[in-house]
């Protein structure tokens, strides 16, 4: 009978310990306030002033009025408990009961100096509103400010870009046009021609150098004979003059 009680006590202690460690591990992860559908600002890194927080919430609220999507701006100093490259997906899954089947736009700023980055992602209906190519473009634009520690500017630019997306000023088609007109795209598009010109230039340069070397050697051989002859003749004249002077004396 005692062994039976001991077994139940052991099970109870094991469950409590498991719950404790699970809660401790989860405590390290981000917990968003999901009491309402209004925009969420989770400034765990404490990079925004009260005034800046009010402005960010106000800007997100304007977006929310039009589409009723859930907007969340999140800052943190540590993403070690999340999957590298999929931090937002982990945050989304941790709050899946709240976000499930609802248009959601999440924006994460990691302020760790060794791993500073920002990440924007849309879920459910919002994934059509801001597809991956648009998210990648906005991330690239905002990272310029994140790397310099200008977090509030990045948040302002985020809201501006989302408004441009809504007004069809930023679309996958317009991004293609931007890429086509960019220097990197031009270089990539004309790379075969550039390589061909480079190879021709190298070949011509090599041929010119070889030609100069050959001509230089030939001119060196021709010029060496007269010099040696002149030296010999002068030596003979000098010897003869010495001999003649000696005979006269």
Secondary structure, 3 states (H helix, E strand, C coil): CHHHHHHHHHHHHHHHHHHHHHHHHHHCCCCCCCCCCCCEEEECCCCCCHHHHHHHHHHHHHHHHHHCCEEEEEEECCCCCCCCCCHHHHHHHHCHHHHCCCCEEEEEEECCCCCCEEEEEEECHHHHHCCHHHHHHHHHHHHHHHCCCCHHHHHHHHHHHHHHHHCCCCCHHHHHHHHHHCHHHHHHHCHHHHHHHHHHHHHHHHHHHHHHHHHHHHHHHHHHHHHHHHHHHHHHHHHHHHHHHHHHC
